[in-house]
């Protein structure tokens, strides 16, 4: 079974380096399932980072969609996943940013479970607030509004009062009715 698992990871690795963007997208969906199947941590980290920085927005979007699954497989520490999270939130494409943002609760929960309150504030809540202030994309602000209730339950009253309350107040006055209603 060990040899078979290594072969599966090698297949995912080959897909991630494929010429066609559809091959690289497929590898994003398989990466979390096969991540533990190889012993070489350098290959695993480089593979995920390379996909996060791919030239094709559709590949970066696939990485963002699967970031939470990848983070759950990694467990704590989340350095690789947090680095990608921050990078994807600064992407030029709204679709990539929105999908990355949807992983905020998963990452926050892992940090909370490991008692990393400061990291939770610095790496998640600061970026959620920044997304809520995006002047260009109302869809990104809408996505922030969608996740605030769940994020509030994860971070607890003290952090919610400190960070999330001001985000809610600002979004209630948003220029887009969809954002305000959410």
C-alpha positions as CSV (number, residue, x, y, z in Angstrom):
1,X,0.0,0.0,0.0
2,X,2.9,2.4,0.7
3,X,4.3,2.0,-2.8
4,X,0.8,2.6,-4.3
5,X,0.4,5.8,-2.2
6,X,3.7,7.1,-3.3
7,X,2.7,6.5,-6.9
8,X,-0.6,8.4,-6.5
9,X,1.3,11.4,-5.0
10,X,3.8,11.2,-8.0
11,X,0.8,11.4,-10.3
12,X,-0.5,14.5,-8.6
13,X,3.0,16.0,-8.7
14,X,3.1,15.4,-12.5
15,X,-0.3,16.9,-12.9
16,X,0.7,20.0,-10.9
17,X,3.5,20.6,-13.4
18,X,1.5,19.9,-16.5
19,X,1.4,22.2,-19.5
20,X,-2.4,22.4,-19.5
21,X,-4.0,24.5,-16.8
22,X,-6.7,21.9,-16.5
23,X,-4.1,19.4,-15.3
24,X,-2.9,21.8,-12.6
25,X,-6.4,22.5,-11.5
26,X,-7.0,18.7,-11.2
27,X,-3.9,18.5,-9.0
28,X,-5.3,21.2,-6.7
29,X,-8.4,19.0,-6.0
30,X,-6.2,15.9,-5.3
31,X,-3.4,17.5,-3.3
32,X,-5.0,17.4,0.1
33,X,-6.0,13.7,-0.3
34,X,-2.5,12.8,-1.3
35,X,-0.4,15.2,0.7
36,X,0.5,12.7,3.5
37,X,1.4,10.0,0.9
38,X,5.0,11.2,0.5
39,X,7.7,11.6,3.1
40,X,9.6,14.5,1.3
41,X,8.3,17.7,3.0
42,X,10.3,20.0,0.6
43,X,8.4,18.6,-2.4
44,X,5.1,18.9,-0.7
45,X,5.6,22.6,0.3
46,X,7.1,23.6,-3.1
47,X,4.2,21.9,-4.9
48,X,1.6,23.8,-2.9
49,X,3.4,27.1,-3.2
50,X,4.0,26.7,-6.9
51,X,0.3,26.2,-7.5
52,X,-0.6,29.2,-5.3
53,X,1.6,31.4,-7.5
54,X,0.5,29.9,-10.8
55,X,0.1,32.4,-13.7
56,X,-3.4,31.1,-14.5
57,X,-6.2,32.6,-12.3
58,X,-8.3,29.5,-12.6
59,X,-5.5,27.4,-11.0
60,X,-5.1,29.9,-8.2
61,X,-8.8,29.8,-7.7
62,X,-8.7,26.0,-7.4
63,X,-5.9,26.4,-4.8
64,X,-8.1,28.8,-2.9
65,X,-11.1,26.5,-3.1
66,X,-9.1,23.7,-1.6
67,X,-7.1,25.7,0.9
68,X,-9.2,24.7,3.9
69,X,-8.9,21.0,3.0
70,X,-5.2,21.4,2.7
71,X,-5.0,23.2,6.0
72,X,-6.9,20.5,7.8
73,X,-4.5,17.9,6.5
74,X,-1.5,20.0,7.5
75,X,-2.8,20.7,11.0
76,X,-0.8,23.1,13.1
77,X,1.5,24.9,12.4
78,X,-0.2,26.4,9.4
79,X,2.7,28.4,8.0
80,X,2.4,27.1,4.4
81,X,-1.4,27.5,4.3
82,X,-1.4,31.0,5.9
83,X,1.3,32.2,3.5
84,X,-0.9,31.1,0.6
85,X,-4.1,32.5,2.2
86,X,-2.5,35.9,2.5
87,X,-1.1,35.8,-1.1
88,X,-4.5,34.7,-2.5
89,X,-6.3,37.4,-0.7
90,X,-4.0,39.9,-2.4
91,X,-4.7,38.4,-5.9
92,X,-5.9,40.6,-8.7
93,X,-8.9,38.4,-9.4
94,X,-12.0,38.8,-7.2
95,X,-12.9,35.1,-7.7
96,X,-9.6,34.0,-6.2
97,X,-9.9,36.5,-3.3
98,X,-13.5,35.4,-2.5
99,X,-12.6,31.7,-2.5
100,X,-9.5,32.3,-0.3
101,X,-11.7,34.4,2.1
102,X,-14.1,31.5,2.5
103,X,-11.3,29.5,4.2
104,X,-11.0,32.1,7.0
105,X,-13.2,30.1,9.4
106,X,-11.3,26.9,8.8
107,X,-8.0,28.5,9.4
108,X,-9.3,30.5,12.4
109,X,-10.7,27.3,14.0
110,X,-7.3,25.5,13.7
111,X,-5.5,28.5,15.2
112,X,-8.1,28.7,18.0
113,X,-7.8,25.0,18.8
114,X,-4.1,25.5,19.2
115,X,-4.4,28.5,21.4
116,X,-2.9,30.9,18.9
117,X,-4.9,33.9,19.6
118,X,-2.3,36.4,18.5
119,X,-1.8,34.6,15.2
120,X,-5.5,34.4,14.8
121,X,-5.7,38.2,15.1
122,X,-2.7,39.0,13.0
123,X,-3.2,36.4,10.2
124,X,-7.0,36.1,9.9
125,X,-8.9,38.9,11.5
126,X,-6.7,41.6,10.1
127,X,-7.2,40.2,6.6
128,X,-10.9,39.8,7.0
129,X,-11.1,43.5,8.0
130,X,-9.0,44.5,5.0
131,X,-11.3,42.5,2.7
132,X,-14.4,44.2,4.3
133,X,-12.9,47.6,3.3
134,X,-12.3,46.7,-0.3
135,X,-13.5,49.7,-2.3
136,X,-13.7,48.0,-5.7
137,X,-15.4,44.6,-5.1
138,X,-18.8,44.5,-3.4
139,X,-18.8,40.7,-3.9
140,X,-15.7,40.5,-1.6
141,X,-17.4,42.6,1.0
142,X,-20.5,40.4,0.7
143,X,-18.3,37.3,1.2
144,X,-17.0,38.9,4.4
145,X,-20.6,39.5,5.6
146,X,-21.5,35.9,4.9
147,X,-18.7,34.5,7.1
148,X,-18.9,36.9,10.1
149,X,-21.5,34.9,12.1
150,X,-19.4,31.7,12.0
151,X,-16.2,33.6,12.6
152,X,-17.7,35.2,15.7
153,X,-18.5,31.9,17.2
154,X,-15.0,30.7,16.6
155,X,-13.1,33.7,18.0
156,X,-15.3,34.3,21.0
157,X,-16.7,37.4,22.6
158,X,-13.5,39.3,23.4
159,X,-12.0,39.1,19.9
160,X,-15.5,39.6,18.3
161,X,-15.9,42.8,20.2
162,X,-12.4,43.9,19.4
163,X,-12.4,43.1,15.7
164,X,-15.7,41.9,14.2
165,X,-18.1,44.4,15.7
166,X,-16.5,47.3,13.8
167,X,-16.6,45.3,10.6
168,X,-20.3,44.6,11.0
169,X,-21.0,48.3,11.7
170,X,-19.1,49.3,8.6
171,X,-20.9,46.8,6.4
172,X,-24.3,47.9,7.7
173,X,-23.6,51.2,6.0
174,X,-22.2,49.7,2.8
175,X,-23.3,51.3,-0.5
176,X,-24.5,48.0,-1.9
177,X,-27.9,46.8,-0.7
178,X,-26.8,43.1,-1.0
179,X,-24.0,43.6,1.4
180,X,-26.2,45.5,3.9
181,X,-28.9,42.8,3.8
182,X,-26.4,40.0,4.4
